[in-house]
Amino acid sequence: MGTLKLPIQRGLYAITDNRLTPPDRLLESVEAALAGGAVLVQYRDKLSSTAERLRQATDLTRLCRSAGVPLLINDDPELAHRVGADGVHLGQDDWDLADARKLLGQDAIIGITCHHRIDLAETAKAGGADYLAFGRFYQSGTKPGAPRADAQVLTEASRLARPVAAIGGITTDNAEPLVRAGADLIAVVGGLFGGSPEDIEAKAKQFSQLIALHHPLSTHSN
């Protein structure tokens, strides 16, 4: 990828969505999330053209690099490779993990969606995944049909010695049980983005403070 792998910090994982972070507000929205303490950013855009996604991903890579925060690309290792992003997040029906690793290299961060299943997490760990994402935990506007996960899966996943991310309908009001259950990363879309930059920064600070309260040491140790 051209840079050494950045450590995965415990904290807020900010995920963009072009319905909430349209092109004319994308950079200012992510900048606000970073100002509020986001430790990981994922660029997720399922609707824009290839040219627009390339432009946005390039701009976000530059922004996140200046902040020292890893940027991951959703489901598109080729775009991640092209813009020099820090890695990718892959769903179960996306690129094969081994193929993504071959393209992006050992220093790339690769996260895997595991839904509500420990067996998928075990397979992902064996394949070299850098973090394991579980959810949805609550009603989600981004993926309303995703299978529901129980917080207990986060506790079970802690034995796998990989950072664990929780996603799906998470807000500042319902995040705490997931952090208590063992989530290292709280991944948020609608519960973070969609408002003004000031609102986004304030929410990011709330999430960050909540996570820091339960994880005073921020870096995850495998």
N, C-alpha and C positions, 0 to 999 in steps of 0.2 A: 504493500500500500504506500510505501514511501516514507512512513513514519513508524516509530516504535509503538507497540500496543500500549494504549493508555490504560491505567488501572480502572476497574469498575468501582465507583464509589457507591456507598449506600445513600439513597436519597430519592429525589423526584426525577422521574423519567418522563420527559415531555414529548408527546407524540402529536405531530401536526395532522390536520385534516383540511383539505381545501375548501370544505363547506364552512369551516370555522376560521380558517387562516387563508383567505383568498390571496392571490398573487400580490395585490397591492398592499396587503397587511402582513404578509408572511414574515418578513425580516423583523419588523418592529415587534411582532408578537413573540417571536422566538427570543429576540433580544430582551424583552421584558421577562420572559420565563428564566432566562439565564441570570438576569439581575436579581431575580427572586430566589436563586439558589439551585436551579435544575442542574443535575450532575450528568445527565445523558439526554440526548435529543434524537428523535427518529423522524425522518422526513417521510411522510406517507401521503401520497397523492395518486388516486386511482382514476382521475378524470382528465387531467391536463394533457396536452400534446407532448410528444417526445422532446421537441425543442424547448417547450416551456419548462418541463421537468428538469432538463439539463441545465437551463439557466438558473432555476431556483436552487437546485442541488449544489451548483457551483458557488452561488452566493452564500448558502447556508454553511457549506464546508469552510469557507473563509471566515464567516462570523464565529462559528463554533471553535475553530482552531485558535482564533485570537483570544477566545475566552478559556482555552485549555480544557474544553469539554468535548467528549467524543460525539461525532455525528454518525448515525446509522441510517441506511436507506432501507425502506420497506420493500422486501420481495424482489430486489433488482440488483444482484451482484455486478452486472455489467455496468450499470450506471454508477454504482459505488466505486468501481475500479476506474471508470473514466474520470470522475471528479476528484478522486483521491480521498473519499470519505473514510472514516475509521472502521467501517464494517457494515453489516446488514442484519436485518431481522427477517427470519424465514418462517412461514407457516408450514403446516404439515403437507400442503399440496403444492408447495412452491419448489424452488431449486433443491436439489439434493445437497446436503450439508458438505459432503466430500467434494462435490464439484465446485461449490462456492469457495471452499477452503483452497482448492487448487488454483482458482483464479485470483483470489484476494491475498493469499499468503498466510503464513503463521501469525503475523502480527495483527491481522484483522480480528475485530470483535464480531462474533457470530452468535446471535441469540435465536432460540427456537421456541415456537408456540407449542405448549404441551397440554392445552385445554385443562381438563380436570384429572389427567391420568399420569400416575407415577411411572408406569411402564414406558410411556413416551419420553419422559424425562430421563429415565435410565438409558434409553437408546440414544438420546441426544448427547448425554454426557459421554457415553462410550465413543460416539462419533466425533467428539472434540468441541462440543458447544461451549461457549464462554458464559452464557447465562441461560436460565430456564424460565419461561414465562407461563403463568397459569391464569385462567379466567375464561369466562367472565364471572365475577363474583356478585355483581348487582345488575339490574336492568341497564342495558347498554344501547345507546343510540347509534353507535358506530357499527356494532355487530349484534343486533338484537336476537339473531338465531343461534348464536354460539352456545355450546353446552354450558350449563351452570356448574361452577366449581364451589366446593366447600373450603372454608379457611383451613381446615385440618390438613389439606393437601400441602399447604405451605410449610407446616410443621414437619410433615413426612419428608418433604423435599430437602429439608435442611441437612439431612444425612448424606446427601449427594455431593457436598462440598463444592457447590457452584452457587453463584449469586442467584437469588430467586426473585422474580418479578411478578407482581400482582397487577391485573388489568381487568377492566370491565365495569363501567358505571361508577367509578370511584370518585368521591367528592371529599372535601375537607370534613364533612360531617360523618362519613362512614369509613374513612381510611384506617382509623386507629385499630380496630380488631384485626385487620390484615397485617399491620406492622407488628402487633403483639404475637400473632401466629407465626411470624418468621419472615415476612417479606422484607427483602433488602432494598428492593426498588418498588416504588409505587408509580405505575405507568398510568398517565392521565391524558385524556383527549378533551372531551366536552366539559369535564370538571375543572379545566384550566383555561382553555382557549375559547374565544368567541366574544369576549368583552374588550374594553379599552386596554391599552398597554398598562395603565395604572392598576386596573382590576386584575390583569394577568399576573403582574409582579406581586400584588398583595396575596393572591391565592397561592402562588409559588412559594412565597415566604411561609405561609401557613402550613403547607405540606412539608416543607423543608424543616421547619421547627418541630413538627409532630414526629417526623422520622428521627431527627437528631435526639429527641427526648428519649427514645427507646434504643437508639443505636449511637451512643456518644462517640464511638470510634467509627469513622465514616468509611474507611477502606475495607472492602471485603477480602478476607484471607482464605484462599482455597486450602 
